[in-house]
């Protein structure tokens, strides 16, 4: 991933722990708001083998969601 994409992430991308290098965890996406947040529900699940629980922020880059466990990286299946 080019450094420029970390500095100014593309819409819908979350390429770092805080979403961007500013560290503000702000997303300009507006599909989820106070009026519809109660309607959210899981759309898919991905069990990670040999992992009891995750305490990480997923990273989204190039349309792929990445989560980590101890000593492993698990990219989502497109």
PyMOL Python script that loads the backbone (N, CA, C, O; Angstrom):
from pymol import cmd

cmd.read_pdbstr("""\
ATOM      1  N   UNK A   1       0.847  -1.170   0.000  1.00  0.00           N
ATOM      2  CA  UNK A   1       0.000   0.000   0.000  1.00  0.00           C
ATOM      3  C   UNK A   1       0.894   1.234   0.000  1.00  0.00           C
ATOM      4  O   UNK A   1       1.793   1.347   0.833  1.00  0.00           O
ATOM      5  N   UNK A   2       0.658   2.153  -0.919  1.00  0.00           N
ATOM      6  CA  UNK A   2       1.448   3.380  -0.948  1.00  0.00           C
ATOM      7  C   UNK A   2       1.215   4.217   0.315  1.00  0.00           C
ATOM      8  O   UNK A   2       0.110   4.245   0.858  1.00  0.00           O
ATOM      9  N   UNK A   3       2.264   4.892   0.771  1.00  0.00           N
ATOM     10  CA  UNK A   3       2.160   5.722   1.967  1.00  0.00           C
ATOM     11  C   UNK A   3       1.077   6.785   1.799  1.00  0.00           C
ATOM     12  O   UNK A   3       0.409   7.142   2.769  1.00  0.00           O
ATOM     13  N   UNK A   4       0.898   7.289   0.593  1.00  0.00           N
ATOM     14  CA  UNK A   4      -0.136   8.308   0.333  1.00  0.00           C
ATOM     15  C   UNK A   4      -1.522   7.791   0.702  1.00  0.00           C
ATOM     16  O   UNK A   4      -2.376   8.574   1.118  1.00  0.00           O
ATOM     17  N   UNK A   5      -1.763   6.488   0.558  1.00  0.00           N
ATOM     18  CA  UNK A   5      -3.063   5.905   0.919  1.00  0.00           C
ATOM     19  C   UNK A   5      -3.244   5.823   2.430  1.00  0.00           C
ATOM     20  O   UNK A   5      -4.373   5.748   2.914  1.00  0.00           O
ATOM     21  N   UNK A   6      -2.149   5.836   3.175  1.00  0.00           N
ATOM     22  CA  UNK A   6      -2.236   5.893   4.637  1.00  0.00           C
ATOM     23  C   UNK A   6      -2.506   7.322   5.095  1.00  0.00           C
ATOM     24  O   UNK A   6      -3.256   7.550   6.044  1.00  0.00           O
ATOM     25  N   UNK A   7      -1.892   8.270   4.416  1.00  0.00           N
ATOM     26  CA  UNK A   7      -2.065   9.680   4.763  1.00  0.00           C
ATOM     27  C   UNK A   7      -3.483  10.137   4.442  1.00  0.00           C
ATOM     28  O   UNK A   7      -4.103  10.845   5.235  1.00  0.00           O
ATOM     29  N   UNK A   8      -3.989   9.740   3.298  1.00  0.00           N
ATOM     30  CA  UNK A   8      -5.319  10.142   2.843  1.00  0.00           C
ATOM     31  C   UNK A   8      -6.061   8.903   2.346  1.00  0.00           C
ATOM     32  O   UNK A   8      -6.119   8.664   1.140  1.00  0.00           O
ATOM     33  N   UNK A   9      -6.641   8.096   3.280  1.00  0.00           N
ATOM     34  CA  UNK A   9      -7.289   6.844   2.878  1.00  0.00           C
ATOM     35  C   UNK A   9      -8.454   7.073   1.922  1.00  0.00           C
ATOM     36  O   UNK A   9      -9.158   8.080   1.998  1.00  0.00           O
ATOM     37  N   UNK A  10      -8.635   6.115   1.027  1.00  0.00           N
ATOM     38  CA  UNK A  10      -9.776   6.153   0.110  1.00  0.00           C
ATOM     39  C   UNK A  10     -11.058   5.949   0.909  1.00  0.00           C
ATOM     40  O   UNK A  10     -11.045   5.343   1.980  1.00  0.00           O
ATOM     41  N   UNK A  11     -12.148   6.452   0.385  1.00  0.00           N
ATOM     42  CA  UNK A  11     -13.455   6.324   1.042  1.00  0.00           C
ATOM     43  C   UNK A  11     -13.760   4.849   1.312  1.00  0.00           C
ATOM     44  O   UNK A  11     -13.689   4.025   0.400  1.00  0.00           O
ATOM     45  N   UNK A  12     -14.095   4.518   2.544  1.00  0.00           N
ATOM     46  CA  UNK A  12     -14.419   3.151   2.917  1.00  0.00           C
ATOM     47  C   UNK A  12     -13.229   2.326   3.376  1.00  0.00           C
ATOM     48  O   UNK A  12     -13.403   1.197   3.835  1.00  0.00           O
ATOM     49  N   UNK A  13     -12.025   2.867   3.260  1.00  0.00           N
ATOM     50  CA  UNK A  13     -10.827   2.150   3.704  1.00  0.00           C
ATOM     51  C   UNK A  13     -10.527   2.517   5.159  1.00  0.00           C
ATOM     52  O   UNK A  13     -10.851   3.620   5.600  1.00  0.00           O
ATOM     53  N   UNK A  14      -9.919   1.614   5.891  1.00  0.00           N
ATOM     54  CA  UNK A  14      -9.499   1.823   7.285  1.00  0.00           C
ATOM     55  C   UNK A  14      -8.124   1.172   7.406  1.00  0.00           C
ATOM     56  O   UNK A  14      -7.993   0.117   8.027  1.00  0.00           O
ATOM     57  N   UNK A  15      -7.082   1.797   6.811  1.00  0.00           N
ATOM     58  CA  UNK A  15      -5.790   1.127   6.655  1.00  0.00           C
ATOM     59  C   UNK A  15      -4.875   1.121   7.868  1.00  0.00           C
ATOM     60  O   UNK A  15      -3.801   0.522   7.823  1.00  0.00           O
ATOM     61  N   UNK A  16      -5.280   1.779   8.960  1.00  0.00           N
ATOM     62  CA  UNK A  16      -4.451   1.790  10.166  1.00  0.00           C
ATOM     63  C   UNK A  16      -5.330   1.562  11.388  1.00  0.00           C
ATOM     64  O   UNK A  16      -6.558   1.559  11.294  1.00  0.00           O
ATOM     65  N   UNK A  17      -4.691   1.375  12.523  1.00  0.00           N
ATOM     66  CA  UNK A  17      -5.420   1.143  13.771  1.00  0.00           C
ATOM     67  C   UNK A  17      -6.475   2.223  14.026  1.00  0.00           C
ATOM     68  O   UNK A  17      -7.591   1.915  14.444  1.00  0.00           O
ATOM     69  N   UNK A  18      -6.124   3.485  13.774  1.00  0.00           N
ATOM     70  CA  UNK A  18      -7.054   4.601  14.007  1.00  0.00           C
ATOM     71  C   UNK A  18      -7.822   5.020  12.760  1.00  0.00           C
ATOM     72  O   UNK A  18      -8.579   5.989  12.803  1.00  0.00           O
ATOM     73  N   UNK A  19      -7.642   4.317  11.663  1.00  0.00           N
ATOM     74  CA  UNK A  19      -8.331   4.673  10.429  1.00  0.00           C
ATOM     75  C   UNK A  19      -7.498   5.565   9.540  1.00  0.00           C
ATOM     76  O   UNK A  19      -7.497   5.409   8.319  1.00  0.00           O
ATOM     77  N   UNK A  20      -6.783   6.507  10.149  1.00  0.00           N
ATOM     78  CA  UNK A  20      -5.882   7.386   9.399  1.00  0.00           C
ATOM     79  C   UNK A  20      -4.740   7.788  10.325  1.00  0.00           C
ATOM     80  O   UNK A  20      -4.783   7.512  11.523  1.00  0.00           O
ATOM     81  N   UNK A  21      -3.750   8.421   9.786  1.00  0.00           N
ATOM     82  CA  UNK A  21      -2.594   8.813  10.591  1.00  0.00           C
ATOM     83  C   UNK A  21      -2.925   9.912  11.589  1.00  0.00           C
ATOM     84  O   UNK A  21      -2.158  10.138  12.525  1.00  0.00           O
ATOM     85  N   UNK A  22      -4.054  10.604  11.414  1.00  0.00           N
ATOM     86  CA  UNK A  22      -4.442  11.653  12.363  1.00  0.00           C
ATOM     87  C   UNK A  22      -4.831  11.072  13.716  1.00  0.00           C
ATOM     88  O   UNK A  22      -4.773  11.771  14.728  1.00  0.00           O
ATOM     89  N   UNK A  23      -5.227   9.803  13.746  1.00  0.00           N
ATOM     90  CA  UNK A  23      -5.588   9.146  15.003  1.00  0.00           C
ATOM     91  C   UNK A  23      -6.955   9.526  15.539  1.00  0.00           C
ATOM     92  O   UNK A  23      -7.241   9.258  16.706  1.00  0.00           O
ATOM     93  N   UNK A  24      -7.809  10.138  14.737  1.00  0.00           N
ATOM     94  CA  UNK A  24      -9.101  10.588  15.261  1.00  0.00           C
ATOM     95  C   UNK A  24     -10.224   9.566  15.130  1.00  0.00           C
ATOM     96  O   UNK A  24     -11.323   9.807  15.628  1.00  0.00           O
ATOM     97  N   UNK A  25      -9.980   8.432  14.474  1.00  0.00           N
ATOM     98  CA  UNK A  25     -10.981   7.380  14.309  1.00  0.00           C
ATOM     99  C   UNK A  25     -12.279   7.884  13.679  1.00  0.00           C
ATOM    100  O   UNK A  25     -13.357   7.380  13.993  1.00  0.00           O
ATOM    101  N   UNK A  26     -12.184   8.859  12.807  1.00  0.00           N
ATOM    102  CA  UNK A  26     -13.349   9.435  12.135  1.00  0.00           C
ATOM    103  C   UNK A  26     -13.516   8.801  10.762  1.00  0.00           C
ATOM    104  O   UNK A  26     -12.544   8.615  10.031  1.00  0.00           O
ATOM    105  N   UNK A  27     -14.746   8.472  10.421  1.00  0.00           N
ATOM    106  CA  UNK A  27     -15.057   7.973   9.089  1.00  0.00           C
ATOM    107  C   UNK A  27     -16.030   8.938   8.417  1.00  0.00           C
ATOM    108  O   UNK A  27     -17.039   9.310   9.017  1.00  0.00           O
ATOM    109  N   UNK A  28     -15.745   9.343   7.193  1.00  0.00           N
ATOM    110  CA  UNK A  28     -16.664  10.236   6.497  1.00  0.00           C
ATOM    111  C   UNK A  28     -17.896   9.518   5.938  1.00  0.00           C
ATOM    112  O   UNK A  28     -18.780  10.163   5.375  1.00  0.00           O
ATOM    113  N   UNK A  29     -17.963   8.194   6.087  1.00  0.00           N
ATOM    114  CA  UNK A  29     -19.126   7.455   5.585  1.00  0.00           C
ATOM    115  C   UNK A  29     -20.364   7.865   6.375  1.00  0.00           C
ATOM    116  O   UNK A  29     -20.275   8.131   7.574  1.00  0.00           O
ATOM    117  N   UNK A  30     -21.509   7.916   5.715  1.00  0.00           N
ATOM    118  CA  UNK A  30     -22.712   8.400   6.399  1.00  0.00           C
ATOM    119  C   UNK A  30     -23.897   7.443   6.330  1.00  0.00           C
ATOM    120  O   UNK A  30     -25.020   7.839   6.644  1.00  0.00           O
ATOM    121  N   UNK A  31     -23.673   6.190   5.925  1.00  0.00           N
ATOM    122  CA  UNK A  31     -24.786   5.243   5.845  1.00  0.00           C
ATOM    123  C   UNK A  31     -25.290   4.830   7.228  1.00  0.00           C
ATOM    124  O   UNK A  31     -26.455   4.459   7.374  1.00  0.00           O
ATOM    125  N   UNK A  32     -24.430   4.890   8.239  1.00  0.00           N
ATOM    126  CA  UNK A  32     -24.825   4.543   9.608  1.00  0.00           C
ATOM    127  C   UNK A  32     -24.892   5.841  10.403  1.00  0.00           C
ATOM    128  O   UNK A  32     -23.936   6.616  10.429  1.00  0.00           O
ATOM    129  N   UNK A  33     -26.027   6.067  11.048  1.00  0.00           N
ATOM    130  CA  UNK A  33     -26.215   7.290  11.826  1.00  0.00           C
ATOM    131  C   UNK A  33     -27.152   6.989  12.993  1.00  0.00           C
ATOM    132  O   UNK A  33     -27.660   5.873  13.108  1.00  0.00           O
ATOM    133  N   UNK A  34     -27.381   7.967  13.849  1.00  0.00           N
ATOM    134  CA  UNK A  34     -28.190   7.776  15.055  1.00  0.00           C
ATOM    135  C   UNK A  34     -29.590   7.242  14.736  1.00  0.00           C
ATOM    136  O   UNK A  34     -30.180   6.537  15.555  1.00  0.00           O
ATOM    137  N   UNK A  35     -30.116   7.563  13.584  1.00  0.00           N
ATOM    138  CA  UNK A  35     -31.465   7.132  13.232  1.00  0.00           C
ATOM    139  C   UNK A  35     -31.595   5.683  12.809  1.00  0.00           C
ATOM    140  O   UNK A  35     -32.697   5.135  12.848  1.00  0.00           O
ATOM    141  N   UNK A  36     -30.485   5.032  12.398  1.00  0.00           N
ATOM    142  CA  UNK A  36     -30.601   3.644  11.945  1.00  0.00           C
ATOM    143  C   UNK A  36     -29.635   2.684  12.638  1.00  0.00           C
ATOM    144  O   UNK A  36     -29.601   1.501  12.299  1.00  0.00           O
ATOM    145  N   UNK A  37     -28.867   3.160  13.580  1.00  0.00           N
ATOM    146  CA  UNK A  37     -27.869   2.293  14.210  1.00  0.00           C
ATOM    147  C   UNK A  37     -28.509   1.098  14.929  1.00  0.00           C
ATOM    148  O   UNK A  37     -27.890   0.038  15.017  1.00  0.00           O
ATOM    149  N   UNK A  38     -29.722   1.247  15.440  1.00  0.00           N
ATOM    150  CA  UNK A  38     -30.392   0.141  16.133  1.00  0.00           C
ATOM    151  C   UNK A  38     -30.763  -0.989  15.184  1.00  0.00           C
ATOM    152  O   UNK A  38     -31.063  -2.094  15.637  1.00  0.00           O
ATOM    153  N   UNK A  39     -30.751  -0.743  13.888  1.00  0.00           N
ATOM    154  CA  UNK A  39     -31.110  -1.756  12.898  1.00  0.00           C
ATOM    155  C   UNK A  39     -29.904  -2.581  12.432  1.00  0.00           C
ATOM    156  O   UNK A  39     -30.058  -3.493  11.619  1.00  0.00           O
ATOM    157  N   UNK A  40     -28.717  -2.268  12.937  1.00  0.00           N
ATOM    158  CA  UNK A  40     -27.521  -3.003  12.515  1.00  0.00           C
ATOM    159  C   UNK A  40     -27.576  -4.450  12.984  1.00  0.00           C
ATOM    160  O   UNK A  40     -28.055  -4.744  14.079  1.00  0.00           O
ATOM    161  N   UNK A  41     -27.086  -5.340  12.149  1.00  0.00           N
ATOM    162  CA  UNK A  41     -27.029  -6.758  12.484  1.00  0.00           C
ATOM    163  C   UNK A  41     -25.852  -7.370  11.723  1.00  0.00           C
ATOM    164  O   UNK A  41     -25.503  -6.887  10.646  1.00  0.00           O
ATOM    165  N   UNK A  42     -25.239  -8.417  12.258  1.00  0.00           N
ATOM    166  CA  UNK A  42     -24.136  -9.068  11.545  1.00  0.00           C
ATOM    167  C   UNK A  42     -24.597  -9.596  10.190  1.00  0.00           C
ATOM    168  O   UNK A  42     -25.700 -10.131  10.074  1.00  0.00           O
ATOM    169  N   UNK A  43     -23.769  -9.451   9.179  1.00  0.00           N
ATOM    170  CA  UNK A  43     -24.073  -9.958   7.848  1.00  0.00           C
ATOM    171  C   UNK A  43     -23.257 -11.186   7.507  1.00  0.00           C
ATOM    172  O   UNK A  43     -23.659 -11.973   6.650  1.00  0.00           O
ATOM    173  N   UNK A  44     -22.119 -11.369   8.159  1.00  0.00           N
ATOM    174  CA  UNK A  44     -21.291 -12.554   7.956  1.00  0.00           C
ATOM    175  C   UNK A  44     -20.402 -12.750   9.174  1.00  0.00           C
ATOM    176  O   UNK A  44     -20.111 -11.804   9.906  1.00  0.00           O
ATOM    177  N   UNK A  45     -19.984 -13.967   9.376  1.00  0.00           N
ATOM    178  CA  UNK A  45     -19.064 -14.322  10.463  1.00  0.00           C
ATOM    179  C   UNK A  45     -17.906 -15.099   9.876  1.00  0.00           C
ATOM    180  O   UNK A  45     -18.070 -15.840   8.906  1.00  0.00           O
ATOM    181  N   UNK A  46     -16.746 -14.931  10.459  1.00  0.00           N
ATOM    182  CA  UNK A  46     -15.562 -15.650  10.019  1.00  0.00           C
ATOM    183  C   UNK A  46     -14.850 -16.189  11.252  1.00  0.00           C
ATOM    184  O   UNK A  46     -14.101 -15.456  11.898  1.00  0.00           O
ATOM    185  N   UNK A  47     -15.070 -17.465  11.593  1.00  0.00           N
ATOM    186  CA  UNK A  47     -14.389 -18.023  12.761  1.00  0.00           C
ATOM    187  C   UNK A  47     -12.895 -18.168  12.482  1.00  0.00           C
ATOM    188  O   UNK A  47     -12.497 -18.666  11.429  1.00  0.00           O
ATOM    189  N   UNK A  48     -12.090 -17.737  13.415  1.00  0.00           N
ATOM    190  CA  UNK A  48     -10.636 -17.837  13.277  1.00  0.00           C
ATOM    191  C   UNK A  48     -10.172 -19.022  14.118  1.00  0.00           C
ATOM    192  O   UNK A  48     -10.338 -19.021  15.338  1.00  0.00           O
ATOM    193  N   UNK A  49      -9.594 -20.027  13.474  1.00  0.00           N
ATOM    194  CA  UNK A  49      -9.174 -21.225  14.193  1.00  0.00           C
ATOM    195  C   UNK A  49      -8.189 -20.913  15.320  1.00  0.00           C
ATOM    196  O   UNK A  49      -7.327 -20.045  15.184  1.00  0.00           O
ATOM    197  N   UNK A  50      -8.326 -21.620  16.412  1.00  0.00           N
ATOM    198  CA  UNK A  50      -7.422 -21.528  17.561  1.00  0.00           C
ATOM    199  C   UNK A  50      -7.346 -20.134  18.170  1.00  0.00           C
ATOM    200  O   UNK A  50      -6.320 -19.757  18.736  1.00  0.00           O
ATOM    201  N   UNK A  51      -8.413 -19.380  18.056  1.00  0.00           N
ATOM    202  CA  UNK A  51      -8.438 -18.042  18.641  1.00  0.00           C
ATOM    203  C   UNK A  51      -9.637 -17.939  19.568  1.00  0.00           C
ATOM    204  O   UNK A  51     -10.779 -18.095  19.134  1.00  0.00           O
ATOM    205  N   UNK A  52      -9.381 -17.678  20.836  1.00  0.00           N
ATOM    206  CA  UNK A  52     -10.464 -17.609  21.805  1.00  0.00           C
ATOM    207  C   UNK A  52     -11.257 -16.317  21.675  1.00  0.00           C
ATOM    208  O   UNK A  52     -12.488 -16.332  21.715  1.00  0.00           O
ATOM    209  N   UNK A  53     -10.554 -15.201  21.518  1.00  0.00           N
ATOM    210  CA  UNK A  53     -11.227 -13.920  21.344  1.00  0.00           C
ATOM    211  C   UNK A  53     -10.271 -12.943  20.674  1.00  0.00           C
ATOM    212  O   UNK A  53      -9.051 -13.101  20.728  1.00  0.00           O
ATOM    213  N   UNK A  54     -10.846 -11.947  20.050  1.00  0.00           N
ATOM    214  CA  UNK A  54     -10.043 -10.932  19.378  1.00  0.00           C
ATOM    215  C   UNK A  54     -10.231  -9.598  20.091  1.00  0.00           C
ATOM    216  O   UNK A  54     -11.348  -9.233  20.459  1.00  0.00           O
ATOM    217  N   UNK A  55      -9.163  -8.897  20.275  1.00  0.00           N
ATOM    218  CA  UNK A  55      -9.217  -7.555  20.844  1.00  0.00           C
ATOM    219  C   UNK A  55      -8.396  -6.651  19.931  1.00  0.00           C
ATOM    220  O   UNK A  55      -7.397  -6.062  20.344  1.00  0.00           O
ATOM    221  N   UNK A  56      -8.842  -6.557  18.683  1.00  0.00           N
ATOM    222  CA  UNK A  56      -8.102  -5.800  17.683  1.00  0.00           C
ATOM    223  C   UNK A  56      -9.060  -4.926  16.886  1.00  0.00           C
ATOM    224  O   UNK A  56     -10.270  -5.154  16.883  1.00  0.00           O
ATOM    225  N   UNK A  57      -8.514  -3.942  16.223  1.00  0.00           N
ATOM    226  CA  UNK A  57      -9.260  -3.144  15.271  1.00  0.00           C
ATOM    227  C   UNK A  57      -8.985  -3.720  13.889  1.00  0.00           C
ATOM    228  O   UNK A  57      -7.827  -3.755  13.472  1.00  0.00           O
ATOM    229  N   UNK A  58     -10.002  -4.173  13.165  1.00  0.00           N
ATOM    230  CA  UNK A  58      -9.760  -4.659  11.816  1.00  0.00           C
ATOM    231  C   UNK A  58      -9.197  -3.551  10.935  1.00  0.00           C
ATOM    232  O   UNK A  58      -9.518  -2.377  11.118  1.00  0.00           O
ATOM    233  N   UNK A  59      -8.367  -3.928   9.993  1.00  0.00           N
ATOM    234  CA  UNK A  59      -7.802  -3.006   9.011  1.00  0.00           C
ATOM    235  C   UNK A  59      -8.439  -3.350   7.670  1.00  0.00           C
ATOM    236  O   UNK A  59      -8.521  -4.522   7.302  1.00  0.00           O
ATOM    237  N   UNK A  60      -8.891  -2.331   6.938  1.00  0.00           N
ATOM    238  CA  UNK A  60      -9.504  -2.532   5.624  1.00  0.00           C
ATOM    239  C   UNK A  60      -8.625  -1.834   4.596  1.00  0.00           C
ATOM    240  O   UNK A  60      -8.428  -0.621   4.654  1.00  0.00           O
ATOM    241  N   UNK A  61      -8.101  -2.611   3.658  1.00  0.00           N
ATOM    242  CA  UNK A  61      -7.235  -2.050   2.617  1.00  0.00           C
ATOM    243  C   UNK A  61      -7.476  -2.818   1.322  1.00  0.00           C
ATOM    244  O   UNK A  61      -7.442  -4.049   1.310  1.00  0.00           O
ATOM    245  N   UNK A  62      -7.713  -2.111   0.264  1.00  0.00           N
ATOM    246  CA  UNK A  62      -7.935  -2.752  -1.027  1.00  0.00           C
ATOM    247  C   UNK A  62      -9.148  -3.649  -1.048  1.00  0.00           C
ATOM    248  O   UNK A  62      -9.175  -4.635  -1.785  1.00  0.00           O
ATOM    249  N   UNK A  63     -10.166  -3.323  -0.245  1.00  0.00           N
ATOM    250  CA  UNK A  63     -11.376  -4.126  -0.204  1.00  0.00           C
ATOM    251  C   UNK A  63     -11.263  -5.413   0.599  1.00  0.00           C
ATOM    252  O   UNK A  63     -12.177  -6.237   0.575  1.00  0.00           O
ATOM    253  N   UNK A  64     -10.145  -5.599   1.316  1.00  0.00           N
ATOM    254  CA  UNK A  64      -9.929  -6.795   2.132  1.00  0.00           C
ATOM    255  C   UNK A  64      -9.904  -6.385   3.595  1.00  0.00           C
ATOM    256  O   UNK A  64      -9.265  -5.394   3.952  1.00  0.00           O
ATOM    257  N   UNK A  65     -10.600  -7.143   4.453  1.00  0.00           N
ATOM    258  CA  UNK A  65     -10.589  -6.905   5.890  1.00  0.00           C
ATOM    259  C   UNK A  65      -9.538  -7.823   6.503  1.00  0.00           C
ATOM    260  O   UNK A  65      -9.566  -9.035   6.291  1.00  0.00           O
ATOM    261  N   UNK A  66      -8.609  -7.242   7.266  1.00  0.00           N
ATOM    262  CA  UNK A  66      -7.561  -8.010   7.940  1.00  0.00           C
ATOM    263  C   UNK A  66      -7.751  -7.927   9.435  1.00  0.00           C
ATOM    264  O   UNK A  66      -7.954  -6.844   9.982  1.00  0.00           O
ATOM    265  N   UNK A  67      -7.685  -9.074  10.102  1.00  0.00           N
ATOM    266  CA  UNK A  67      -7.663  -9.117  11.557  1.00  0.00           C
ATOM    267  C   UNK A  67      -6.488  -9.986  11.969  1.00  0.00           C
ATOM    268  O   UNK A  67      -6.067 -10.872  11.225  1.00  0.00           O
ATOM    269  N   UNK A  68      -5.972  -9.733  13.137  1.00  0.00           N
ATOM    270  CA  UNK A  68      -4.817 -10.487  13.603  1.00  0.00           C
ATOM    271  C   UNK A  68      -5.145 -11.233  14.887  1.00  0.00           C
ATOM    272  O   UNK A  68      -5.991 -10.809  15.674  1.00  0.00           O
ATOM    273  N   UNK A  69      -4.471 -12.329  15.076  1.00  0.00           N
ATOM    274  CA  UNK A  69      -4.478 -13.059  16.334  1.00  0.00           C
ATOM    275  C   UNK A  69      -3.019 -13.222  16.712  1.00  0.00           C
ATOM    276  O   UNK A  69      -2.135 -12.751  15.997  1.00  0.00           O
ATOM    277  N   UNK A  70      -2.762 -13.873  17.812  1.00  0.00           N
ATOM    278  CA  UNK A  70      -1.378 -14.070  18.234  1.00  0.00           C
ATOM    279  C   UNK A  70      -0.601 -14.795  17.135  1.00  0.00           C
ATOM    280  O   UNK A  70      -0.898 -15.945  16.810  1.00  0.00           O
ATOM    281  N   UNK A  71       0.377 -14.126  16.576  1.00  0.00           N
ATOM    282  CA  UNK A  71       1.283 -14.692  15.581  1.00  0.00           C
ATOM    283  C   UNK A  71       0.610 -15.116  14.272  1.00  0.00           C
ATOM    284  O   UNK A  71       1.167 -15.931  13.537  1.00  0.00           O
ATOM    285  N   UNK A  72      -0.578 -14.580  13.966  1.00  0.00           N
ATOM    286  CA  UNK A  72      -1.255 -14.932  12.716  1.00  0.00           C
ATOM    287  C   UNK A  72      -1.940 -13.709  12.115  1.00  0.00           C
ATOM    288  O   UNK A  72      -2.313 -12.775  12.826  1.00  0.00           O
ATOM    289  N   UNK A  73      -2.094 -13.731  10.825  1.00  0.00           N
ATOM    290  CA  UNK A  73      -2.858 -12.727  10.098  1.00  0.00           C
ATOM    291  C   UNK A  73      -3.907 -13.468   9.302  1.00  0.00           C
ATOM    292  O   UNK A  73      -3.591 -14.436   8.610  1.00  0.00           O
ATOM    293  N   UNK A  74      -5.150 -13.032   9.388  1.00  0.00           N
ATOM    294  CA  UNK A  74      -6.239 -13.710   8.697  1.00  0.00           C
ATOM    295  C   UNK A  74      -6.923 -12.731   7.756  1.00  0.00           C
ATOM    296  O   UNK A  74      -7.713 -11.910   8.223  1.00  0.00           O
ATOM    297  N   UNK A  75      -6.657 -12.777   6.440  1.00  0.00           N
ATOM    298  CA  UNK A  75      -7.415 -11.927   5.517  1.00  0.00           C
ATOM    299  C   UNK A  75      -8.792 -12.532   5.287  1.00  0.00           C
ATOM    300  O   UNK A  75      -8.950 -13.753   5.290  1.00  0.00           O
ATOM    301  N   UNK A  76      -9.781 -11.681   5.090  1.00  0.00           N
ATOM    302  CA  UNK A  76     -11.129 -12.187   4.822  1.00  0.00           C
ATOM    303  C   UNK A  76     -11.169 -12.754   3.399  1.00  0.00           C
ATOM    304  O   UNK A  76     -10.307 -12.466   2.568  1.00  0.00           O
ATOM    305  N   UNK A  77     -12.173 -13.549   3.155  1.00  0.00           N
ATOM    306  CA  UNK A  77     -12.374 -14.119   1.831  1.00  0.00           C
ATOM    307  C   UNK A  77     -13.295 -13.188   1.064  1.00  0.00           C
ATOM    308  O   UNK A  77     -14.365 -12.832   1.559  1.00  0.00           O
ATOM    309  N   UNK A  78     -12.904 -12.794  -0.120  1.00  0.00           N
ATOM    310  CA  UNK A  78     -13.742 -11.859  -0.903  1.00  0.00           C
ATOM    311  C   UNK A  78     -14.957 -12.555  -1.427  1.00  0.00           C
ATOM    312  O   UNK A  78     -15.778 -11.937  -2.105  1.00  0.00           O
TER     313      UNK A  78
END
""", "prot")
cmd.dss("prot")
cmd.show_as("cartoon", "prot")
cmd.util.cbc("prot")
cmd.orient("prot")
